[in-house]
């Protein structure tokens, strides 16, 4: 397996245009991986809801929880 340091050294040997292309490719791959992760989380949440392990909540409660979690981050 290649270490991060080795990968950086290898990438730095590429011409600037190829490094930019590589950056775009890696960025797109990360976006796609995140989408897959979100989709999997959604499937699991739907399954949990249908099995009764996840209860519905009033919208006001959900918004309050989201706002509270955002305030914790910032």
N, C-alpha and C positions, 0 to 999 in steps of 0.2 A: 504494500500500500504506500502511496505517495504522501509525504507529510505536507502540511500547509506551506511550510517554508520552501520545500522543493517545488511545489506547484507555482508559488509566486515567482521564484527564480526562473522557472521555465516560461511562464507567461511574459515576464519582463524581457525575454529574448525575442519575442514576437514583434513584428512591425506594429506601429501604432494602430493602423487600420484593422489588423487582425485582432489586436487586443480589444478594440472597440466592438468588433463582431462577437468575440468571445463573451464580453460583458453582456451584450444584448441577449445572447443565447442562454447564458446562465440565469439572467434576470427572468427571461420567459419561462425557463424550466422551474424556477422557484415559484413563480406566479401559478403555474399549472399544478405544482405539487401542493401549494396552499389551497387551491380550488378543490383538489381531490380530498384534502383533509377536511375542509369545510363540508363537502358533500357527504363524506363518511360520518362526520359528527351529526349532520342533519338526519341521515338515515337512522342512526342510533337513537336520536331524540324522538323521532317519529315512532320507532319500534317501542321505545320505553313508554311513550304516551299511550299507544294502543294496548300495551300490556297492563296499563294501570300504574306503572311505576313513576310516571310523571304526571302531575296534576296541572290542570289549567289554573291560571291566576288572572285576576282583574288587570286590565291594561295599566291602570294607574300604579299598581304595585310593581309591575315589571319596569315601567319607566322610572319609578323612584329607585329601584335597585340598580338600574343601568346608570342613572345619574350619580348615585353614591359610589359606584365602582369607578366611574370616570373621575370623580373628585379625589379618590384615593390615588389614582395614577398621577394626576396633575397636582 
